[in-house]
Amino acid sequence: MHLDTHCVMLRQFSFRSSLLPFSSHFSRSYPKSAVPIHLPIGATMATVSTQNESTQQTQKPVQVAKRLEKFKTTIFTQMSMLAVKHRAINLGQGFPNFDGPDFVKEAAIQAIKDGKNQYARGHGVPETNAAIAARFREDTGLVVDPEKEVTVTSGCTEAIAATMLGLINPGDEVILFAPFYDSYEATLSMAGAKVKGITLRPPDFSIPLEELKAAVTSKTRAILMNTPHNPTGKMFTREELETIASLCIENDVLVFSDEVYDKLAFEMDHVSIASLPGMYERTVTMNSLGKTFSLTGWKIGWAIAPPHLTWGVRQAHSYLTFATSTPMQYAAIAALKAPESYFKELKRDYNAKKEILVKGLKEVGFNVFPSSGTYFVVVDHTPFGLENDIDFCEYLIKEVGVVAIPTSVFYLNPEEGKNLVRFTFCKDEETLRGAVERMKQKLKKKV
């Protein structure tokens, strides 16, 4: 699969009137039995007469740069809105419905009281950078210079954007693994990259190594990867990581590694690709606080890279956000210094939640694929007779009262994901049991 995001054309998707248009991925498939909707949410601006509000509004088309015109309102925003509208249990978007640990929140409160409320240094509060470097050493064995090799960002999503914009030139070829976090394609489009996709397929979503070997050439600038993997829950094996490393060294390719779920590895130890021989010098490792500490709204992330790559990341970061929330950076220090017992308890709690959801989904009738990490699980929805993932998720929300995410938005070719949907188990056990019970009562197999 090959996609030139630098000169992509607008693709319009027709969708049922009860659902707003999602990401432009949908415009490439599923046209049947749909009512055309030609504007996404927020896509019109109305000029309203202040003298007579009943006067017909003048509508103007939204204006957006060509590199972004194919991207609509994100699937996560859409599904969360529909969850509220239909009072559905939201097992779609990956944010916990429970709070983070008190010791981290109290550190944030104390930082605010202590007057840590003005701009932070652009690449991070010195103590925060040091805490990130210390945690990275503990996790990977790698010693990094917190002043020259650590950049604090506004969440991992900004770390991704700063890395793409700071190190990728228009026309550069970047390989990514589908399905993928939707921010990847959007930021690569902003950078003008040429995207080459490698599809991971069920049931185990393993990397097709021979296909990857054929795809990586001297023209390849970078590989963008994510392990543990969203949305599938797959963890890259050591063999897969070593193959990627060998190809990158042989062809002088960079690796951008998103590792935000590194502490949610259930069935094998997480291995950071930067720790493999010869890889640190060509790797940007990206991570964040939100997933591990259930504080997704704080948006504290970071990028770790050797100085020659950090330079580009920091140049982009300087003109994206410049600096990240000061009191939250100080609170992050407390989080990063958490005892090992915290991470063991976190994994134990999520294992229990995962067991509730996976067991329940199997009892409902889904074909559930293995999830070794993250707090997501992917299932095959086809036993319930709906044509594709979008139709299924619409039905699930309106008729059953549960939200899942259609995975076709995570593929360059949406057809590859039309049979799959993603559920999350980062919810309290009562919520998970309630969602399962609704599906048992209202969702019936048709094949």
C-alpha positions, 0 to 999 in steps of 0.5 A: 500500500502506497500513499502520497500524503503530500498531494492527496486529494479530498475524498468525501464519505457518505454516511448515515444521517444519524452519524457525523462524518469521521476521518476521511478514511471512510470516504474510500469505502462503504458507500452502500445504503448511506445518506450523503452528508457533505460537510463534517461537524463544524464545517459551516460558518453562519453569518447571522443577522442580529436584527432578525434571527429568522433570516436565512443564514449564509453558509460558507464552506470551511477553509483548510489547507490541502494537506489536511482537507482529507482529515475530518473530525476524529473518530474519538471525538465523534464516538464520545459525542454519540455516547453522550447523545445515546447515553451509551457506555463508552468503551471506545475512546481510551481514557480511564473513567477513574482518577490517577493516584493521589500522590501525583495529584497532590504534587501538582497541587503543591507545585501550583501553591509553590508558584510554579505557574509561569512558562517552563524552559522550552525543552522541559523543567530540569528536574523533570528531564532528569526524572525522565532520563532516570526512568529510561535508564531503569527501564532500558539500561540506557544512560542519556543526557537529560539536558541534551537528549530529553525533550518534554512535550505536551503529550506524546501526540505532540512528541509525534508531531514535533518528531515528524515536522522536525525530522521529515522533509516533503517527499521523504518515505516513511513506513508505518504499520497498519492499523495505526493511531490516527495521528500518525498519518495526519502528522506525516501529511503535515510534513509532506511525507510519502507513506508506505504501509505494512499491514498487520493481520489477525489473529496475531497481527504479526509483522510480515517480515518478508514484506517489510524487508522488501519495503525498506530500501535506501529511499526509506527515511524512517519507520514509525512504530508503536509497541505495545500496539494501539489498536490491536494490543500486539507487542512486537517480539524480539525477532521482529524488533531485531529484524527492524533494527537490522534493516534500519542499520543496513539502509541508514533508516531512522526509527520513531518509536511510540511506547506510551503503553510500555507499562501495560505489557501483560504477557511479555516484557516490553523491549524498547528498540533503542536498547538494541545494539546500534539503534539508540543513535537512530531512534526517537523514543516517545512516551507520556505520563497519561496512560500509566498514571490515568492522567490523560488530561495533563498532556505530559509527554517526552521524546528521547533521542541522541543530540543530532536528532533531538535538535530537529525535534526541539526546533519543531517543538519550539514553534508548536507549543514552546513549553509544557504545563509547568506545575504538571511537569513538577508533578510528573517528577513524583510519578516517574519516581513511583516505586515498582510496586505501583507498576505491578499493581497497575498491571494486576488491576488492568489484567483483572479488567481485561479478563472481565471484558474479554470473557464477556465479549466471548460470551456475547459471541465475538471472535476476540483476538489476543491482546498482550499489551495496552488497554485495548482488545480487537474483535471480529464483529461479523457474527452479528451480520452487519456489513462493516465496522461502521454499520456495526458501531452505529447499531451498537450505540443506538440499539445496544447502548455501548460504544466501540471504535471502528478500526477502518479509520486506522488503515490506509485501505479501510477495507482491511479493517471493515470486519474489526472493532476495538473495545477498551477496558480502561474503565472501572469493573462496574462499567465493564460488567454493565457494558457486557450485560447490555450486549448479552441482552440486546446483541444477537448473532445472525450468522 
